[in-house]
Amino acid sequence: QVQLVESGGGLVQAGGSLRLSCSASGSDLARVMTWYRHPPGKQRELVANLRMSEDSAAYADSVKGRFTMFKESAKNTASLQMNSLRPEDTGVYYCKVIIQSAAYFGRGTQVTVSS
């Protein structure tokens, strides 16, 4: 059974930075890791997507130039560096990992950006 551990959420002032991390257990390698967010009162949206065989992630237009998703040296671990945070970045951030053909979701971590 694959388990995902997310960390790094919290409260930050606008303009600040946070780093989220997602790590998946298990012996198989992750193929794709994705961060989503669910802003209050809005639908869930994709933030960043990284194929683990590649070095560059794809981003939502709203976070391009501010967020960077990258692989960590630890197996099946990726982080999301969030800079220049805005109040509209507030929400629960979820990690999704695809291993073989199955998708696994984390429980989410709260990010709150105050104005």
N, CA and C atoms as an extended XYZ file, in Angstrom:
345
Properties=species:S:1:pos:R:3:atomname:S:1:resname:S:1:resid:I:1 pbc="F F F"
N         0.839       -1.188        0.000 N   GLN     1
C         0.000        0.000        0.000 CA  GLN     1
C         0.886        1.254        0.000 C   GLN     1
N         0.664        2.111       -0.973 N   VAL     2
C         1.440        3.340       -1.074 CA  VAL     2
C         0.855        4.385       -0.151 C   VAL     2
N         1.695        5.047        0.572 N   GLN     3
C         1.257        6.154        1.415 CA  GLN     3
C         2.001        7.414        1.024 C   GLN     3
N         1.269        8.522        1.030 N   LEU     4
C         1.856        9.812        0.704 CA  LEU     4
C         1.960       10.647        1.961 C   LEU     4
N         3.091       11.304        2.108 N   VAL     5
C         3.278       12.214        3.231 CA  VAL     5
C         3.572       13.594        2.666 C   VAL     5
N         2.723       14.541        3.016 N   GLU     6
C         2.904       15.925        2.598 CA  GLU     6
C         3.345       16.744        3.798 C   GLU     6
N         4.163       17.738        3.538 N   SER     7
C         4.601       18.604        4.631 CA  SER     7
C         4.890       19.987        4.092 C   SER     7
N         4.937       20.950        5.001 N   GLY     8
C         5.399       22.275        4.650 CA  GLY     8
C         4.360       23.365        4.578 C   GLY     8
N         3.105       23.053        4.772 N   GLY     9
C         2.107       24.106        4.729 CA  GLY     9
C         2.221       25.022        5.939 C   GLY     9
N         1.429       26.086        5.929 N   GLY    10
C         1.432       26.998        7.053 CA  GLY    10
C         0.854       28.343        6.701 C   GLY    10
N         1.097       29.297        7.583 N   LEU    11
C         0.608       30.660        7.426 CA  LEU    11
C         1.780       31.570        7.099 C   LEU    11
N         1.596       32.383        6.064 N   VAL    12
C         2.656       33.294        5.655 CA  VAL    12
C         2.038       34.584        5.171 C   VAL    12
N         2.759       35.664        5.288 N   GLN    13
C         2.278       36.947        4.777 CA  GLN    13
C         2.474       37.017        3.276 C   GLN    13
N         1.681       37.825        2.638 N   ALA    14
C         1.815       38.035        1.200 CA  ALA    14
C         3.242       38.467        0.878 C   ALA    14
N         3.766       37.879       -0.207 N   GLY    15
C         5.149       38.141       -0.581 CA  GLY    15
C         6.139       37.143       -0.021 C   GLY    15
N         5.672       36.337        0.922 N   GLY    16
C         6.545       35.357        1.550 CA  GLY    16
C         6.671       34.079        0.749 C   GLY    16
N         7.360       33.106        1.346 N   SER    17
C         7.635       31.839        0.667 CA  SER    17
C         7.319       30.660        1.572 C   SER    17
N         6.963       29.562        0.940 N   LEU    18
C         6.791       28.283        1.614 CA  LEU    18
C         7.298       27.191        0.685 C   LEU    18
N         7.692       26.082        1.266 N   ARG    19
C         8.072       24.920        0.478 CA  ARG    19
C         7.256       23.734        0.944 C   ARG    19
N         6.577       23.112        0.002 N   LEU    20
C         5.824       21.899        0.270 CA  LEU    20
C         6.607       20.696       -0.243 C   LEU    20
N         6.497       19.597        0.469 N   SER    21
C         7.144       18.367        0.031 CA  SER    21
C         6.151       17.224        0.031 C   SER    21
N         6.354       16.308       -0.883 N   CYS    22
C         5.506       15.129       -1.002 CA  CYS    22
C         6.404       13.915       -1.193 C   CYS    22
N         6.161       12.916       -0.387 N   SER    23
C         6.965       11.701       -0.480 CA  SER    23
C         6.042       10.492       -0.496 C   SER    23
N         6.292        9.587       -1.432 N   ALA    24
C         5.479        8.382       -1.562 CA  ALA    24
C         6.285        7.162       -1.167 C   ALA    24
N         5.663        6.318       -0.354 N   SER    25
C         6.333        5.086        0.079 CA  SER    25
C         6.189        4.014       -0.985 C   SER    25
N         6.861        2.889       -0.787 N   GLY    26
C         6.741        1.769       -1.711 CA  GLY    26
C         8.003        1.557       -2.512 C   GLY    26
N         8.077        0.387       -3.109 N   SER    27
C         9.288        0.017       -3.832 CA  SER    27
C         9.275        0.478       -5.283 C   SER    27
N         8.087        0.677       -5.842 N   ASP    28
C         8.008        1.099       -7.242 CA  ASP    28
C         8.264        2.596       -7.370 C   ASP    28
N         8.827        2.963       -8.522 N   LEU    29
C         9.124        4.372       -8.760 CA  LEU    29
C         7.888        5.126       -9.229 C   LEU    29
N         7.769        6.351       -8.771 N   ALA    30
C         6.677        7.207       -9.221 CA  ALA    30
C         6.933        7.648      -10.650 C   ALA    30
N         5.879        7.674      -11.443 N   ARG    31
C         6.004        8.141      -12.826 CA  ARG    31
C         5.730        9.638      -12.919 C   ARG    31
N         4.710       10.072      -12.220 N   VAL    32
C         4.289       11.474      -12.284 CA  VAL    32
C         3.920       11.935      -10.878 C   VAL    32
N         4.311       13.145      -10.531 N   MET    33
C         3.887       13.736       -9.274 CA  MET    33
C         3.249       15.088       -9.594 C   MET    33
N         2.154       15.359       -8.925 N   THR    34
C         1.357       16.546       -9.248 CA  THR    34
C         0.922       17.219       -7.959 C   THR    34
N         0.924       18.527       -7.961 N   TRP    35
C         0.340       19.307       -6.864 CA  TRP    35
C        -0.946       19.950       -7.366 C   TRP    35
N        -1.992       19.801       -6.584 N   TYR    36
C        -3.262       20.479       -6.800 CA  TYR    36
C        -3.509       21.387       -5.600 C   TYR    36
N        -4.438       22.320       -5.778 N   ARG    37
C        -4.888       23.094       -4.626 CA  ARG    37
C        -6.380       23.292       -4.712 C   ARG    37
N        -6.959       23.448       -3.545 N   HIS    38
C        -8.394       23.659       -3.445 CA  HIS    38
C        -8.619       24.945       -2.669 C   HIS    38
N        -8.785       26.065       -3.381 N   PRO    39
C        -9.026       27.334       -2.691 CA  PRO    39
C       -10.412       27.331       -2.049 C   PRO    39
N       -10.602       28.077       -0.986 N   PRO    40
C       -11.925       28.104       -0.337 CA  PRO    40
C       -12.990       28.637       -1.280 C   PRO    40
N       -14.067       27.907       -1.405 N   GLY    41
C       -15.180       28.331       -2.245 CA  GLY    41
C       -14.968       28.165       -3.729 C   GLY    41
N       -13.875       27.524       -4.114 N   LYS    42
C       -13.585       27.351       -5.531 CA  LYS    42
C       -13.317       25.883       -5.835 C   LYS    42
N       -13.203       25.580       -7.107 N   GLN    43
C       -12.910       24.210       -7.500 CA  GLN    43
C       -11.418       23.924       -7.388 C   GLN    43
N       -11.119       22.647       -7.250 N   ARG    44
C        -9.723       22.233       -7.196 CA  ARG    44
C        -9.046       22.544       -8.520 C   ARG    44
N        -7.789       22.943       -8.475 N   GLU    45
C        -7.060       23.262       -9.685 CA  GLU    45
C        -5.661       22.661       -9.636 C   GLU    45
N        -5.151       22.344      -10.811 N   LEU    46
C        -3.796       21.822      -10.913 CA  LEU    46
C        -2.816       22.969      -10.771 C   LEU    46
N        -1.803       22.769       -9.963 N   VAL    47
C        -0.789       23.794       -9.740 CA  VAL    47
C         0.475       23.490      -10.538 C   VAL    47
N         0.993       22.274      -10.383 N   ALA    48
C         2.236       21.900      -11.063 CA  ALA    48
C         2.265       20.396      -11.264 C   ALA    48
N         2.877       19.980      -12.356 N   ASN    49
C         2.927       18.570      -12.718 CA  ASN    49
C         4.339       18.236      -13.179 C   ASN    49
N         4.880       17.152      -12.658 N   LEU    50
C         6.252       16.782      -12.988 CA  LEU    50
C         6.328       15.305      -13.338 C   LEU    50
N         6.782       15.019      -14.560 N   ARG    51
C         7.111       13.638      -14.910 CA  ARG    51
C         8.475       13.336      -14.312 C   ARG    51
N         8.555       12.270      -13.568 N   MET    52
C         9.764       12.006      -12.811 CA  MET    52
C        10.940       11.612      -13.707 C   MET    52
N        10.670       11.340      -14.985 N   SER    53
C        11.742       11.047      -15.932 CA  SER    53
C        12.308       12.324      -16.548 C   SER    53
N        11.683       13.444      -16.231 N   GLU    54
C        12.106       14.727      -16.788 CA  GLU    54
C        12.533       15.668      -15.663 C   GLU    54
N        13.113       16.774      -16.050 N   ASP    55
C        13.598       17.735      -15.051 CA  ASP    55
C        12.700       18.948      -14.906 C   ASP    55
N        11.889       19.213      -15.917 N   SER    56
C        11.073       20.426      -15.896 CA  SER    56
C         9.611       20.088      -15.659 C   SER    56
N         8.978       20.899      -14.821 N   ALA    57
C         7.568       20.723      -14.526 CA  ALA    57
C         6.721       21.657      -15.376 C   ALA    57
N         5.448       21.350      -15.432 N   ALA    58
C         4.481       22.236      -16.078 CA  ALA    58
C         3.666       22.924      -14.987 C   ALA    58
N         3.272       24.167      -15.232 N   TYR    59
C         2.632       24.969      -14.193 CA  TYR    59
C         1.333       25.607      -14.677 C   TYR    59
N         0.457       25.865      -13.737 N   ALA    60
C        -0.705       26.687      -14.025 CA  ALA    60
C        -0.234       28.113      -14.299 C   ALA    60
N        -0.950       28.799      -15.168 N   ASP    61
C        -0.557       30.170      -15.512 CA  ASP    61
C        -0.496       31.065      -14.274 C   ASP    61
N        -1.348       30.801      -13.312 N   SER    62
C        -1.433       31.656      -12.128 CA  SER    62
C        -0.195       31.561      -11.238 C   SER    62
N         0.629       30.525      -11.424 N   VAL    63
C         1.795       30.365      -10.549 CA  VAL    63
C         3.116       30.412      -11.310 C   VAL    63
N         3.055       30.500      -12.617 N   LYS    64
C         4.293       30.527      -13.411 CA  LYS    64
C         5.183       31.676      -12.981 C   LYS    64
N         6.460       31.381      -12.842 N   GLY    65
C         7.422       32.390      -12.430 CA  GLY    65
C         7.510       32.579      -10.933 C   GLY    65
N         6.568       31.995      -10.187 N   ARG    66
C         6.582       32.132       -8.729 CA  ARG    66
C         6.814       30.785       -8.040 C   ARG    66
N         6.285       29.726       -8.632 N   PHE    67
C         6.390       28.386       -8.038 CA  PHE    67
C         7.356       27.544       -8.850 C   PHE    67
N         8.093       26.689       -8.164 N   THR    68
C         8.988       25.749       -8.826 CA  THR    68
C         8.819       24.372       -8.202 C   THR    68
N         8.540       23.390       -9.043 N   MET    69
C         8.438       22.007       -8.580 CA  MET    69
C         9.687       21.269       -9.022 C   MET    69
N        10.267       20.491       -8.115 N   PHE    70
C        11.501       19.801       -8.450 CA  PHE    70
C        11.596       18.490       -7.684 C   PHE    70
N        12.398       17.596       -8.238 N   LYS    71
C        12.638       16.300       -7.601 CA  LYS    71
C        13.667       16.466       -6.491 C   LYS    71
N        13.447       15.751       -5.419 N   GLU    72
C        14.433       15.690       -4.357 CA  GLU    72
C        15.311       14.446       -4.576 C   GLU    72
N        16.412       14.385       -3.863 N   SER    73
C        17.305       13.238       -4.010 CA  SER    73
C        16.686       11.963       -3.439 C   SER    73
N        15.807       12.114       -2.472 N   ALA    74
C        15.134       10.934       -1.899 CA  ALA    74
C        14.170       10.342       -2.921 C   ALA    74
N        14.053        9.063       -2.908 N   LYS    75
C        13.184        8.359       -3.850 CA  LYS    75
C        11.735        8.812       -3.714 C   LYS    75
N        11.076        8.992       -4.858 N   ASN    76
C         9.649        9.315       -4.891 CA  ASN    76
C         9.302       10.552       -4.060 C   ASN    76
N        10.170       11.540       -4.108 N   THR    77
C         9.948       12.769       -3.350 CA  THR    77
C        10.095       13.973       -4.271 C   THR    77
N         9.134       14.855       -4.184 N   ALA    78
C         9.192       16.095       -4.952 CA  ALA    78
C         8.726       17.239       -4.066 C   ALA    78
N         9.247       18.411       -4.331 N   SER    79
C         8.904       19.586       -3.537 CA  SER    79
C         8.360       20.690       -4.430 C   SER    79
N         7.617       21.571       -3.816 N   LEU    80
C         7.062       22.727       -4.504 CA  LEU    80
C         7.509       23.969       -3.752 C   LEU    80
N         8.420       24.704       -4.347 N   GLN    81
C         8.884       25.961       -3.762 CA  GLN    81
C         7.952       27.079       -4.220 C   GLN    81
N         7.338       27.738       -3.281 N   MET    82
C         6.358       28.785       -3.589 CA  MET    82
C         6.894       30.119       -3.098 C   MET    82
N         7.158       31.022       -4.031 N   ASN    83
C         7.668       32.350       -3.711 CA  ASN    83
C         6.640       33.409       -4.090 C   ASN    83
N         6.842       34.593       -3.578 N   SER    84
C         5.953       35.721       -3.884 CA  SER    84
C         4.493       35.322       -3.695 C   SER    84
N         4.206       34.713       -2.581 N   LEU    85
C         2.860       34.209       -2.340 CA  LEU    85
C         1.843       35.335       -2.242 C   LEU    85
N         0.648       35.028       -2.708 N   ARG    86
C        -0.448       35.990       -2.729 CA  ARG    86
C        -1.622       35.432       -1.937 C   ARG    86
N        -2.503       36.283       -1.459 N   PRO    87
C        -3.680       35.767       -0.734 CA  PRO    87
C        -4.479       34.757       -1.556 C   PRO    87
N        -4.511       34.930       -2.860 N   GLU    88
C        -5.270       34.005       -3.707 CA  GLU    88
C        -4.599       32.628       -3.837 C   GLU    88
N        -3.402       32.491       -3.302 N   ASP    89
C        -2.757       31.167       -3.268 CA  ASP    89
C        -3.243       30.334       -2.081 C   ASP    89
N        -4.046       30.939       -1.235 N   THR    90
C        -4.576       30.230       -0.068 CA  THR    90
C        -5.414       29.038       -0.484 C   THR    90
N        -5.240       27.932        0.221 N   GLY    91
C        -6.028       26.746       -0.045 CA  GLY    91
C        -5.378       25.514        0.534 C   GLY    91
N        -6.040       24.384        0.351 N   VAL    92
C        -5.457       23.102        0.741 CA  VAL    92
C        -4.714       22.558       -0.471 C   VAL    92
N        -3.477       22.243       -0.276 N   TYR    93
C        -2.635       21.737       -1.356 CA  TYR    93
C        -2.504       20.219       -1.222 C   TYR    93
N        -2.791       19.527       -2.315 N   TYR    94
C        -2.762       18.076       -2.345 CA  TYR    94
C        -1.694       17.586       -3.314 C   TYR    94
N        -1.081       16.509       -2.937 N   CYS    95
C        -0.126       15.857       -3.814 CA  CYS    95
C        -0.769       14.604       -4.400 C   CYS    95
N        -0.537       14.379       -5.679 N   LYS    96
C        -0.974       13.136       -6.330 CA  LYS    96
C         0.241       12.481       -6.951 C   LYS    96
N         0.321       11.185       -6.783 N   VAL    97
C         1.442       10.427       -7.338 CA  VAL    97
C         0.891        9.283       -8.173 C   VAL    97
N         1.443        9.109       -9.338 N   ILE    98
C         1.087        7.966      -10.172 CA  ILE    98
C         2.235        6.971      -10.129 C   ILE    98
N         1.916        5.770       -9.666 N   ILE    99
C         2.883        4.679       -9.613 CA  ILE    99
C         2.303        3.526      -10.415 C   ILE    99
N         3.042        3.098      -11.436 N   GLN   100
C         2.537        2.163      -12.443 CA  GLN   100
C         1.276        2.788      -13.028 C   GLN   100
N         0.132        2.234      -12.865 N   SER   101
C        -1.075        2.817      -13.447 CA  SER   101
C        -2.043        3.313      -12.379 C   SER   101
N        -1.616        3.343      -11.143 N   ALA   102
C        -2.496        3.751      -10.051 CA  ALA   102
C        -2.147        5.151       -9.555 C   ALA   102
N        -3.180        5.904       -9.190 N   ALA   103
C        -2.996        7.251       -8.664 CA  ALA   103
C        -3.268        7.256       -7.160 C   ALA   103
N        -2.455        7.960       -6.431 N   TYR   104
C        -2.575        8.065       -4.980 CA  TYR   104
C        -2.581        9.535       -4.596 C   TYR   104
N        -3.455        9.870       -3.661 N   PHE   105
C        -3.580       11.251       -3.206 CA  PHE   105
C        -3.175       11.363       -1.746 C   PHE   105
N        -2.524       12.490       -1.420 N   GLY   106
C        -2.245       12.784       -0.034 CA  GLY   106
C        -3.458       13.398        0.634 C   GLY   106
N        -3.355       13.630        1.908 N   ARG   107
C        -4.476       14.189        2.671 CA  ARG   107
C        -4.564       15.698        2.534 C   ARG   107
N        -3.493       16.308        2.082 N   GLY   108
C        -3.504       17.744        1.885 CA  GLY   108
C        -2.828       18.495        3.020 C   GLY   108
N        -2.331       19.666        2.681 N   THR   109
C        -1.723       20.542        3.676 CA  THR   109
C        -2.214       21.961        3.431 C   THR   109
N        -2.562       22.649        4.502 N   GLN   110
C        -3.160       23.983        4.392 CA  GLN   110
C        -2.081       25.037        4.173 C   GLN   110
N        -2.330       25.883        3.193 N   VAL   111
C        -1.490       27.059        2.952 CA  VAL   111
C        -2.389       28.281        3.085 C   VAL   111
N        -2.015       29.188        3.951 N   THR   112
C        -2.786       30.410        4.156 CA  THR   112
C        -1.864       31.600        3.978 C   THR   112
N        -2.248       32.475        3.065 N   VAL   113
C        -1.454       33.673        2.790 CA  VAL   113
C        -2.264       34.878        3.229 C   VAL   113
N        -1.742       35.616        4.177 N   SER   114
C        -2.460       36.789        4.688 CA  SER   114
C        -2.034       38.036        3.935 C   SER   114
N        -2.977       38.945        3.811 N   SER   115
C        -2.684       40.185        3.072 CA  SER   115
C        -2.116       41.251        3.989 C   SER   115
